[in-house]
């Protein structure tokens, strides 16, 4: 499961990549580690308003939910939704049909088990540009947006640097972003998109194990570390 993201991109870089401005530009700040297990905010573009980058609480809540975020997440963790969970006829699967979003990040983290130790890896676009992760969202009665990452089968690149899980966040290619956001787009085309693991131009490298102890982190957490006998680097 994916509980942490990274977003070190500058606001201007995100706006250039997406071609739309932030709705509340003064509220944005880069964050080396976004810890989803704590109530956290992530930048998103929703299907309901593709003209701006907005903010959402990471961890999907039902539209009519009125209690605290952490109470719901203790009952049902909705930071991630797998392809299989979205196929079920439940409140969050209906959001997949009509309420899709792009969750913007600079990278995410994978983990490799070697000789009894777990080594964290930082994954990012090879170009260094911000990436768009596929998600679903709901808007609460008070106007707040909540969202969840969609997890798909890991592609061959992620499979080489991750051996404790078989999934990865859905990366939405630039050419498919508008179709992904469009609630009127053919549902079968969207289902096909999440059903096949795609290769992307990604780069990854091992980072310090301080990552586990520092849930918020500073930029140095993302620096490359050489572990010597690690079979993949």
Secondary structure, DSSP 8 states (H G I E B T S, - for coil): ---EEEE---HHHHHHHHTSEETTGGG---EEEEETTS--EEEEEETTEEEEEEEEEES---TT--S-HHHHHHHS--SEEEHHHHTSSSHHHHHHHH-EEEEEESEEEEEEEETTEEEEEEEEETT---EEEEEEEEE-TTS-EEEEEEEEE--HHHHHS--S-SEEE-B--GGGHHHHH-TTS-HHHHHHHHHS-----EEEEEB-THHHH-SS--GGGGSB---SS-S--
